[in-house]
Amino acid sequence: MHVDFPMTASHVPSKDVRHDHEEDDDRRDPRPPFRPGAGSDATPEDLWLVMVVVYIIRAVIYSVGYMYHVGSQVMANIPCEFDVGARTSPAGFIAPAPAPDNVDNNANLEEPAELPFPVHMPTFEAGSEPDNHLGRRWYVVFVGRQVGVFSSWDKVAAATYGVSGQAQRRVNGFAMARRVFFDAAAQGNVRWVPDDPGPRKYQNPKRDDEGPGAAGGSGTGMAGGSGTGTAGGCVKREE
């Protein structure tokens, strides 16, 4: 038979004894103590892996956007090879559309009209492309000793130097230069100024006498007496 004895004050464990028991329980528990505000059990290695994945995803998104932008620009710059309303030839295939007027690779275009003065216009072999050279420039001379299209600035300077009202223009393509020149000619804005056969400005005329005095040496006067030539080519006549 079990008999419960009343617990007296002497059997109640003291506060110090209870505290010792709690410390023993904490030492036996392998789990870390609970800290308020602590996060999950993720390790630094897991966080590093997450950051790498996020960086890779962002790089892929940026690459896709960049390739789309570049591809759009390339497609926009591709010239149209065929007309939308292209006609079907008798052979059964679609005939290509005629080349537009602004194609710079067609070198030997026919002149629209014959002009009453000489025109400097380079010619190329059939199928050649004069504008393939990177950075090549063409010059159109509207008023000068020579008018037309030039590929060298030295020739432009020789054709326009000293010409009153000389006019020229630089363009980026040969076909464009031809079109600009002949458009100006059709409007009457091209003027050919040939060289003046007379003595040029700032140029001394040629002497008539060809004796030693003309060359700056000394000699004897030819008409009516003798004399000595001077440095200027004049003859001092002695009476």
MIDOSE-1310 file (N, C-alpha, C; in nm, 2 decimals, decimal comma, always signed):
residues 239
mhvd	+0,08/-0,12/+0,00/+0,00/+0,00/+0,00/+0,09/+0,12/+0,00; +0,05/+0,22/-0,09/+0,13/+0,34/-0,11/+0,07/+0,45/-0,02; +0,16/+0,51/+0,05/+0,11/+0,62/+0,14/+0,19/+0,74/+0,10; +0,11/+0,85/+0,07/+0,17/+0,98/+0,04/+0,20/+1,06/+0,17
fpmt	+0,32/+1,10/+0,18/+0,35/+1,18/+0,29/+0,35/+1,32/+0,25; +0,30/+1,41/+0,33/+0,30/+1,55/+0,30/+0,44/+1,60/+0,29; +0,47/+1,69/+0,18/+0,60/+1,74/+0,16/+0,61/+1,87/+0,25; +0,71/+1,86/+0,33/+0,74/+1,97/+0,42/+0,83/+2,07/+0,35
ashv	+0,86/+2,18/+0,41/+0,95/+2,28/+0,36/+1,09/+2,23/+0,35; +1,13/+2,13/+0,43/+1,26/+2,07/+0,42/+1,29/+1,99/+0,30; +1,18/+1,93/+0,23/+1,19/+1,85/+0,11/+1,19/+1,93/-0,02; +1,15/+2,06/-0,01/+1,15/+2,14/-0,14/+1,29/+2,18/-0,17
pskd	+1,34/+2,15/-0,30/+1,47/+2,19/-0,34/+1,49/+2,34/-0,34; +1,61/+2,38/-0,30/+1,63/+2,52/-0,29/+1,66/+2,58/-0,43; +1,66/+2,71/-0,44/+1,68/+2,78/-0,57/+1,82/+2,75/-0,63; +1,92/+2,74/-0,54/+2,05/+2,71/-0,59/+2,06/+2,57/-0,65
vrhd	+1,99/+2,48/-0,59/+1,99/+2,34/-0,64/+1,92/+2,33/-0,77; +1,81/+2,40/-0,79/+1,74/+2,40/-0,92/+1,83/+2,46/-1,03; +1,90/+2,57/-1,00/+1,99/+2,63/-1,10/+2,10/+2,53/-1,14; +2,15/+2,46/-1,05/+2,26/+2,36/-1,08/+2,20/+2,25/-1,18
heed	+2,08/+2,21/-1,15/+2,02/+2,11/-1,24/+2,00/+2,16/-1,38; +1,96/+2,29/-1,39/+1,94/+2,35/-1,52/+2,07/+2,36/-1,60; +2,18/+2,39/-1,53/+2,30/+2,40/-1,60/+2,35/+2,26/-1,65; +2,32/+2,16/-1,57/+2,36/+2,02/-1,61/+2,28/+1,98/-1,73
ddrr	+2,15/+2,02/-1,74/+2,07/+1,99/-1,85/+2,12/+2,06/-1,98; +2,16/+2,19/-1,96/+2,22/+2,26/-2,08/+2,34/+2,20/-2,13; +2,43/+2,15/-2,04/+2,55/+2,08/-2,09/+2,53/+1,95/-2,16; +2,42/+1,88/-2,12/+2,39/+1,76/-2,18/+2,32/+1,78/-2,32
dprp	+2,26/+1,89/-2,34/+2,18/+1,92/-2,47/+2,28/+1,96/-2,57; +2,30/+1,89/-2,68/+2,40/+1,93/-2,79/+2,36/+2,04/-2,87; +2,23/+2,08/-2,87/+2,18/+2,19/-2,96/+2,24/+2,32/-2,91; +2,26/+2,41/-3,01/+2,31/+2,55/-2,97/+2,20/+2,62/-2,90
pfrp	+2,23/+2,71/-2,82/+2,13/+2,79/-2,75/+2,05/+2,88/-2,85; +1,93/+2,90/-2,82/+1,85/+2,98/-2,91/+1,88/+3,13/-2,89; +1,90/+3,20/-3,01/+1,93/+3,34/-3,01/+1,82/+3,41/-3,09; +1,75/+3,51/-3,02/+1,64/+3,58/-3,09/+1,70/+3,65/-3,21
gags	+1,62/+3,65/-3,32/+1,66/+3,72/-3,45/+1,75/+3,64/-3,53; +1,79/+3,52/-3,49/+1,88/+3,44/-3,58/+1,81/+3,38/-3,70; +1,88/+3,37/-3,81/+1,81/+3,33/-3,94/+1,81/+3,18/-3,95; +1,80/+3,13/-4,08/+1,80/+2,99/-4,10/+1,94/+2,93/-4,08
datp	+1,94/+2,80/-4,11/+2,07/+2,73/-4,09/+2,16/+2,73/-4,21; +2,14/+2,84/-4,31/+2,22/+2,85/-4,43/+2,36/+2,88/-4,40; +2,45/+2,81/-4,46/+2,60/+2,83/-4,44/+2,65/+2,93/-4,54; +2,77/+2,99/-4,52/+2,82/+3,08/-4,61/+2,84/+3,02/-4,75
edlw	+2,87/+2,89/-4,76/+2,89/+2,83/-4,90/+2,76/+2,84/-4,97; +2,64/+2,82/-4,90/+2,51/+2,82/-4,97/+2,48/+2,96/-5,02; +2,52/+3,06/-4,94/+2,49/+3,20/-4,98/+2,58/+3,24/-5,10; +2,70/+3,19/-5,10/+2,79/+3,22/-5,22/+2,74/+3,16/-5,35
lvmv	+2,68/+3,04/-5,34/+2,63/+2,97/-5,45/+2,51/+3,04/-5,51; +2,42/+3,09/-5,42/+2,31/+3,17/-5,46/+2,35/+3,30/-5,53; +2,45/+3,37/-5,48/+2,50/+3,49/-5,55/+2,55/+3,46/-5,69; +2,62/+3,35/-5,70/+2,67/+3,31/-5,84/+2,56/+3,28/-5,93
vvyi	+2,46/+3,21/-5,89/+2,34/+3,18/-5,98/+2,27/+3,31/-6,02; +2,25/+3,40/-5,92/+2,19/+3,53/-5,96/+2,27/+3,61/-6,06; +2,40/+3,61/-6,04/+2,49/+3,68/-6,14/+2,48/+3,62/-6,28; +2,48/+3,49/-6,28/+2,47/+3,42/-6,42/+2,34/+3,45/-6,48
irav	+2,23/+3,45/-6,41/+2,10/+3,48/-6,47/+2,10/+3,62/-6,52; +2,15/+3,72/-6,45/+2,16/+3,86/-6,49/+2,24/+3,87/-6,62; +2,35/+3,80/-6,62/+2,44/+3,81/-6,74/+2,37/+3,75/-6,87; +2,30/+3,64/-6,85/+2,23/+3,58/-6,96/+2,12/+3,68/-7,01
iysv	+2,05/+3,74/-6,92/+1,94/+3,84/-6,96/+2,00/+3,95/-7,04; +2,11/+4,01/-6,99/+2,18/+4,12/-7,06/+2,23/+4,08/-7,20; +2,28/+3,96/-7,21/+2,34/+3,91/-7,34/+2,22/+3,90/-7,44; +2,11/+3,84/-7,39/+2,00/+3,83/-7,49/+1,95/+3,96/-7,54
gymy	+1,94/+4,06/-7,44/+1,89/+4,19/-7,49/+1,99/+4,26/-7,58; +2,12/+4,24/-7,56/+2,22/+4,30/-7,64/+2,22/+4,24/-7,78; +2,21/+4,11/-7,79/+2,20/+4,04/-7,92/+2,08/+4,08/-8,00; +1,97/+4,10/-7,93/+1,84/+4,14/-7,99/+1,86/+4,28/-8,05
hvgs	+1,92/+4,37/-7,98/+1,94/+4,50/-8,03/+2,04/+4,50/-8,15; +2,15/+4,43/-8,14/+2,24/+4,42/-8,26/+2,17/+4,36/-8,38; +2,10/+4,25/-8,36/+2,03/+4,19/-8,47/+1,93/+4,28/-8,54; +1,86/+4,36/-8,46/+1,76/+4,45/-8,51/+1,83/+4,56/-8,60
qvma	+1,94/+4,61/-8,55/+2,02/+4,71/-8,63/+2,07/+4,65/-8,76; +2,12/+4,52/-8,76/+2,17/+4,46/-8,88/+2,06/+4,44/-8,98; +1,94/+4,39/-8,93/+1,83/+4,36/-9,02/+1,78/+4,49/-9,08; +1,78/+4,60/-9,01/+1,73/+4,73/-9,06/+1,82/+4,78/-9,17
nipc	+1,95/+4,75/-9,16/+2,05/+4,80/-9,26/+2,07/+4,72/-9,39; +2,00/+4,60/-9,39/+2,01/+4,51/-9,51/+1,93/+4,57/-9,62; +1,98/+4,60/-9,74/+1,90/+4,66/-9,85/+1,80/+4,56/-9,90; +1,69/+4,61/-9,95/+1,59/+4,52/-10,01/+1,63/+4,47/-10,15
efdv	+1,65/+4,34/-10,16/+1,69/+4,29/-10,29/+1,58/+4,28/-10,39; +1,46/+4,26/-10,34/+1,34/+4,25/-10,43/+1,23/+4,34/-10,39; +1,16/+4,39/-10,49/+1,05/+4,48/-10,47/+0,93/+4,40/-10,41; +0,85/+4,47/-10,33/+0,74/+4,41/-10,27/+0,64/+4,36/-10,38
gart	+0,62/+4,45/-10,48/+0,53/+4,41/-10,59/+0,60/+4,36/-10,71; +0,70/+4,28/-10,69/+0,78/+4,23/-10,80/+0,70/+4,15/-10,89; +0,73/+4,16/-11,02/+0,66/+4,09/-11,12/+0,73/+3,95/-11,15; +0,65/+3,86/-11,20/+0,70/+3,73/-11,23/+0,74/+3,73/-11,38
spag	+0,86/+3,69/-11,41/+0,91/+3,68/-11,54/+0,85/+3,56/-11,62; +0,86/+3,56/-11,75/+0,81/+3,45/-11,83/+0,88/+3,32/-11,79; +1,00/+3,32/-11,74/+1,07/+3,19/-11,70/+1,01/+3,13/-11,57; +0,93/+3,21/-11,50/+0,87/+3,15/-11,38/+0,92/+3,20/-11,25
fiap	+1,04/+3,27/-11,25/+1,09/+3,32/-11,12/+1,06/+3,47/-11,11; +1,08/+3,52/-10,99/+1,05/+3,66/-10,96/+1,17/+3,74/-11,01; +1,14/+3,84/-11,09/+1,25/+3,93/-11,14/+1,29/+4,03/-11,03; +1,42/+4,05/-11,02/+1,46/+4,15/-10,92/+1,42/+4,29/-10,95
apap	+1,40/+4,37/-10,85/+1,36/+4,51/-10,87/+1,47/+4,58/-10,93; +1,45/+4,69/-11,00/+1,56/+4,77/-11,05/+1,63/+4,84/-10,94; +1,76/+4,86/-10,96/+1,85/+4,92/-10,86/+1,80/+5,06/-10,83; +1,80/+5,10/-10,70/+1,77/+5,24/-10,67/+1,87/+5,34/-10,72
dnvd	+1,83/+5,47/-10,72/+1,92/+5,57/-10,77/+2,04/+5,60/-10,68; +2,03/+5,56/-10,55/+2,14/+5,60/-10,46/+2,24/+5,49/-10,44; +2,24/+5,39/-10,53/+2,34/+5,28/-10,52/+2,47/+5,34/-10,56; +2,58/+5,33/-10,48/+2,70/+5,39/-10,51/+2,80/+5,30/-10,58
nnan	+2,77/+5,17/-10,60/+2,86/+5,08/-10,66/+2,85/+5,07/-10,81; +2,75/+5,13/-10,87/+2,73/+5,13/-11,01/+2,82/+5,25/-11,06; +2,94/+5,21/-11,12/+3,03/+5,31/-11,15/+3,01/+5,38/-11,29; +2,96/+5,31/-11,39/+2,95/+5,36/-11,52/+2,81/+5,39/-11,56
leep	+2,75/+5,50/-11,50/+2,62/+5,54/-11,53/+2,63/+5,63/-11,65; +2,53/+5,63/-11,73/+2,53/+5,71/-11,85/+2,50/+5,86/-11,81; +2,57/+5,95/-11,88/+2,55/+6,09/-11,86/+2,41/+6,13/-11,91; +2,34/+6,21/-11,83/+2,20/+6,25/-11,87/+2,19/+6,33/-12,00
aelp	+2,29/+6,42/-12,02/+2,29/+6,50/-12,14/+2,43/+6,54/-12,17; +2,46/+6,57/-12,29/+2,59/+6,62/-12,34/+2,61/+6,77/-12,31; +2,71/+6,80/-12,24/+2,74/+6,94/-12,20/+2,83/+7,01/-12,30; +2,81/+7,14/-12,31/+2,89/+7,21/-12,42/+3,04/+7,24/-12,37
fpvh	+3,09/+7,17/-12,27/+3,22/+7,19/-12,23/+3,28/+7,06/-12,18; +3,41/+7,05/-12,17/+3,47/+6,92/-12,13/+3,44/+6,89/-11,98; +3,41/+6,77/-11,95/+3,38/+6,73/-11,81/+3,48/+6,62/-11,77; +3,54/+6,64/-11,65/+3,63/+6,54/-11,60/+3,54/+6,44/-11,52
mptf	+3,54/+6,31/-11,57/+3,46/+6,21/-11,51/+3,53/+6,08/-11,51; +3,58/+6,02/-11,39/+3,65/+5,90/-11,39/+3,57/+5,78/-11,45; +3,63/+5,69/-11,51/+3,56/+5,57/-11,56/+3,63/+5,45/-11,50; +3,55/+5,34/-11,48/+3,59/+5,22/-11,42/+3,55/+5,10/-11,50
eags	+3,62/+4,99/-11,47/+3,59/+4,87/-11,54/+3,45/+4,82/-11,50; +3,38/+4,75/-11,59/+3,25/+4,69/-11,56/+3,26/+4,60/-11,43; +3,17/+4,62/-11,34/+3,17/+4,54/-11,22/+3,25/+4,59/-11,11; +3,33/+4,69/-11,13/+3,42/+4,74/-11,03/+3,34/+4,83/-10,93
epdn	+3,39/+4,84/-10,81/+3,32/+4,91/-10,71/+3,41/+5,02/-10,65; +3,41/+5,14/-10,70/+3,51/+5,24/-10,67/+3,50/+5,29/-10,52; +3,39/+5,26/-10,45/+3,37/+5,32/-10,32/+3,40/+5,21/-10,21; +3,46/+5,10/-10,24/+3,49/+5,00/-10,14/+3,60/+5,05/-10,05
hlgr	+3,69/+5,13/-10,09/+3,80/+5,18/-10,00/+3,75/+5,26/-9,89; +3,78/+5,22/-9,77/+3,73/+5,28/-9,65/+3,78/+5,42/-9,64; +3,69/+5,52/-9,62/+3,73/+5,66/-9,60/+3,76/+5,73/-9,73; +3,73/+5,67/-9,85/+3,75/+5,74/-9,97/+3,65/+5,85/-9,99
rwyv	+3,70/+5,97/-10,04/+3,62/+6,08/-10,07/+3,62/+6,13/-10,21; +3,51/+6,18/-10,26/+3,50/+6,23/-10,39/+3,47/+6,38/-10,39; +3,52/+6,45/-10,49/+3,50/+6,60/-10,50/+3,43/+6,63/-10,62; +3,34/+6,73/-10,61/+3,26/+6,78/-10,73/+3,30/+6,92/-10,75
vfvg	+3,35/+6,95/-10,87/+3,39/+7,09/-10,90/+3,28/+7,15/-10,99; +3,22/+7,26/-10,95/+3,11/+7,32/-11,03/+3,17/+7,44/-11,11; +3,26/+7,51/-11,06/+3,32/+7,63/-11,13/+3,47/+7,62/-11,12; +3,54/+7,61/-11,23/+3,68/+7,60/-11,23/+3,74/+7,58/-11,37
rqvg	+3,87/+7,56/-11,38/+3,94/+7,54/-11,51/+3,89/+7,40/-11,56; +3,87/+7,31/-11,47/+3,81/+7,18/-11,50/+3,69/+7,15/-11,41; +3,59/+7,10/-11,47/+3,47/+7,07/-11,39/+3,44/+6,93/-11,40; +3,37/+6,87/-11,30/+3,34/+6,73/-11,30/+3,36/+6,67/-11,16
vfss	+3,40/+6,54/-11,16/+3,42/+6,46/-11,04/+3,57/+6,42/-11,03; +3,62/+6,44/-10,91/+3,77/+6,41/-10,89/+3,78/+6,33/-10,76; +3,88/+6,25/-10,76/+3,91/+6,17/-10,64/+4,03/+6,22/-10,57; +4,10/+6,32/-10,61/+4,22/+6,37/-10,55/+4,20/+6,52/-10,52
wdkv	+4,24/+6,56/-10,40/+4,23/+6,71/-10,37/+4,33/+6,79/-10,45; +4,44/+6,73/-10,48/+4,54/+6,81/-10,56/+4,49/+6,85/-10,69; +4,41/+6,76/-10,76/+4,35/+6,80/-10,89/+4,25/+6,90/-10,87; +4,17/+6,89/-10,76/+4,07/+7,00/-10,73/+4,13/+7,13/-10,71
aaat	+4,24/+7,14/-10,64/+4,31/+7,26/-10,61/+4,37/+7,32/-10,74; +4,42/+7,23/-10,83/+4,48/+7,28/-10,95/+4,36/+7,33/-11,05; +4,25/+7,28/-11,03/+4,14/+7,32/-11,12/+4,06/+7,44/-11,07; +4,08/+7,48/-10,94/+4,00/+7,59/-10,89/+4,09/+7,70/-10,84
ygvs	+4,22/+7,69/-10,82/+4,30/+7,79/-10,77/+4,30/+7,91/-10,86; +4,28/+8,03/-10,80/+4,28/+8,15/-10,87/+4,16/+8,18/-10,96; +4,06/+8,09/-10,96/+3,94/+8,11/-11,04/+3,84/+8,19/-10,96; +3,79/+8,30/-11,02/+3,69/+8,38/-10,95/+3,55/+8,31/-10,94
gqaq	+3,50/+8,30/-10,82/+3,38/+8,23/-10,80/+3,38/+8,08/-10,80; +3,50/+8,02/-10,78/+3,52/+7,88/-10,79/+3,44/+7,81/-10,68; +3,38/+7,69/-10,71/+3,30/+7,62/-10,62/+3,32/+7,47/-10,63; +3,33/+7,40/-10,52/+3,35/+7,26/-10,51/+3,28/+7,20/-10,39
rrvn	+3,26/+7,07/-10,39/+3,19/+7,01/-10,28/+3,25/+6,87/-10,26; +3,26/+6,82/-10,14/+3,30/+6,69/-10,11/+3,19/+6,60/-10,08; +3,18/+6,47/-10,13/+3,08/+6,38/-10,11/+3,14/+6,24/-10,07; +3,06/+6,15/-10,03/+3,11/+6,02/-9,98/+3,11/+5,91/-10,08
gfam	+3,04/+5,93/-10,20/+3,03/+5,82/-10,29/+3,04/+5,87/-10,43; +3,09/+5,78/-10,52/+3,11/+5,82/-10,66/+2,97/+5,85/-10,73; +2,88/+5,76/-10,71/+2,75/+5,78/-10,78/+2,68/+5,90/-10,73; +2,69/+5,93/-10,60/+2,64/+6,05/-10,55/+2,70/+6,18/-10,61
arrv	+2,84/+6,17/-10,63/+2,91/+6,28/-10,69/+2,86/+6,31/-10,83; +2,84/+6,20/-10,91/+2,79/+6,21/-11,04/+2,65/+6,28/-11,04; +2,57/+6,23/-10,95/+2,43/+6,28/-10,95/+2,43/+6,43/-10,91; +2,51/+6,46/-10,81/+2,51/+6,60/-10,77/+2,56/+6,69/-10,88
ffda	+2,67/+6,65/-10,95/+2,72/+6,73/-11,06/+2,62/+6,75/-11,17; +2,56/+6,64/-11,22/+2,47/+6,66/-11,33/+2,34/+6,73/-11,30; +2,30/+6,72/-11,17/+2,18/+6,80/-11,12/+2,22/+6,94/-11,13; +2,34/+6,98/-11,08/+2,38/+7,12/-11,09/+2,39/+7,17/-11,23
aaqg	+2,44/+7,08/-11,32/+2,45/+7,12/-11,46/+2,32/+7,14/-11,53; +2,22/+7,06/-11,49/+2,09/+7,07/-11,54/+2,02/+7,20/-11,50; +2,06/+7,25/-11,38/+2,01/+7,38/-11,33/+2,09/+7,50/-11,37; +2,20/+7,48/-11,45/+2,28/+7,59/-11,50/+2,38/+7,64/-11,40
nvrw	+2,41/+7,56/-11,30/+2,50/+7,60/-11,19/+2,65/+7,56/-11,21; +2,68/+7,50/-11,33/+2,82/+7,46/-11,36/+2,87/+7,56/-11,46; +2,99/+7,60/-11,43/+3,06/+7,70/-11,52/+3,20/+7,66/-11,55; +3,24/+7,65/-11,67/+3,38/+7,61/-11,71/+3,45/+7,74/-11,74
vpdd	+3,56/+7,76/-11,67/+3,65/+7,88/-11,68/+3,78/+7,83/-11,74; +3,80/+7,84/-11,87/+3,93/+7,79/-11,93/+4,04/+7,89/-11,89; +4,16/+7,84/-11,91/+4,28/+7,92/-11,88/+4,29/+8,04/-11,98; +4,33/+8,16/-11,93/+4,34/+8,27/-12,02/+4,48/+8,26/-12,09
pgpr	+4,47/+8,26/-12,22/+4,60/+8,24/-12,30/+4,70/+8,36/-12,28; +4,65/+8,48/-12,23/+4,74/+8,59/-12,21/+4,82/+8,58/-12,09; +4,91/+8,68/-12,06/+5,00/+8,67/-11,94/+4,91/+8,66/-11,81; +4,96/+8,57/-11,72/+4,88/+8,55/-11,60/+4,92/+8,67/-11,50
kyqn	+4,83/+8,68/-11,40/+4,85/+8,78/-11,30/+4,98/+8,75/-11,22; +5,05/+8,85/-11,18/+5,17/+8,84/-11,10/+5,28/+8,77/-11,18; +5,28/+8,77/-11,31/+5,38/+8,70/-11,39/+5,44/+8,80/-11,49; +5,57/+8,82/-11,49/+5,64/+8,92/-11,57/+5,63/+8,87/-11,72
pkrd	+5,60/+8,95/-11,81/+5,60/+8,91/-11,95/+5,74/+8,88/-12,00; +5,75/+8,79/-12,10/+5,88/+8,75/-12,15/+5,94/+8,86/-12,24; +6,08/+8,88/-12,22/+6,15/+8,98/-12,29/+6,16/+8,95/-12,44; +6,16/+9,06/-12,52/+6,18/+9,03/-12,66/+6,32/+9,01/-12,70
degp	+6,42/+9,08/-12,64/+6,56/+9,06/-12,68/+6,61/+8,94/-12,61; +6,69/+8,86/-12,67/+6,75/+8,74/-12,62/+6,90/+8,75/-12,62; +6,96/+8,87/-12,61/+7,10/+8,88/-12,60/+7,15/+8,85/-12,46; +7,28/+8,87/-12,44/+7,34/+8,84/-12,31/+7,28/+8,93/-12,20
gaag	+7,24/+9,05/-12,24/+7,19/+9,15/-12,14/+7,06/+9,10/-12,08; +6,98/+9,02/-12,16/+6,85/+8,97/-12,11/+6,88/+8,86/-12,00; +6,99/+8,79/-12,01/+7,02/+8,69/-11,92/+7,08/+8,74/-11,79; +7,11/+8,87/-11,79/+7,17/+8,92/-11,67/+7,32/+8,93/-11,68
gsgt	+7,38/+8,90/-11,80/+7,53/+8,91/-11,81/+7,57/+9,04/-11,87; +7,69/+9,05/-11,92/+7,74/+9,17/-11,99/+7,76/+9,14/-12,13; +7,75/+9,25/-12,21/+7,76/+9,23/-12,35/+7,77/+9,37/-12,42; +7,76/+9,37/-12,55/+7,77/+9,49/-12,62/+7,64/+9,53/-12,68
gmag	+7,61/+9,66/-12,68/+7,48/+9,71/-12,74/+7,48/+9,67/-12,89; +7,36/+9,65/-12,93/+7,34/+9,60/-13,07/+7,31/+9,71/-13,17; +7,23/+9,81/-13,12/+7,18/+9,91/-13,22/+7,25/+10,05/-13,19; +7,34/+10,09/-13,28/+7,39/+10,22/-13,27/+7,51/+10,24/-13,18
gsgt	+7,57/+10,15/-13,13/+7,69/+10,17/-13,04/+7,72/+10,05/-12,96; +7,81/+10,07/-12,87/+7,85/+9,96/-12,78/+7,81/+10,00/-12,64; +7,80/+9,90/-12,55/+7,77/+9,93/-12,41/+7,79/+9,81/-12,33; +7,76/+9,82/-12,20/+7,78/+9,71/-12,11/+7,65/+9,67/-12,04
gtag	+7,62/+9,54/-12,04/+7,50/+9,49/-11,98/+7,50/+9,51/-11,83; +7,39/+9,54/-11,76/+7,38/+9,55/-11,62/+7,31/+9,43/-11,57; +7,30/+9,42/-11,43/+7,23/+9,31/-11,37/+7,09/+9,29/-11,40; +7,02/+9,41/-11,43/+6,88/+9,40/-11,46/+6,85/+9,37/-11,61
gcvk	+6,95/+9,35/-11,69/+6,93/+9,32/-11,83/+6,92/+9,44/-11,92; +6,94/+9,56/-11,87/+6,93/+9,68/-11,95/+7,07/+9,71/-12,01; +7,07/+9,77/-12,12/+7,19/+9,80/-12,20/+7,22/+9,95/-12,19; +7,33/+9,99/-12,14/+7,36/+10,14/-12,13/+7,44/+10,17/-12,26
ree	+7,38/+10,26/-12,34/+7,44/+10,30/-12,47/+7,53/+10,41/-12,45; +7,65/+10,40/-12,51/+7,75/+10,50/-12,51/+7,75/+10,57/-12,64; +7,76/+10,70/-12,63/+7,76/+10,79/-12,75/+7,90/+10,80/-12,80
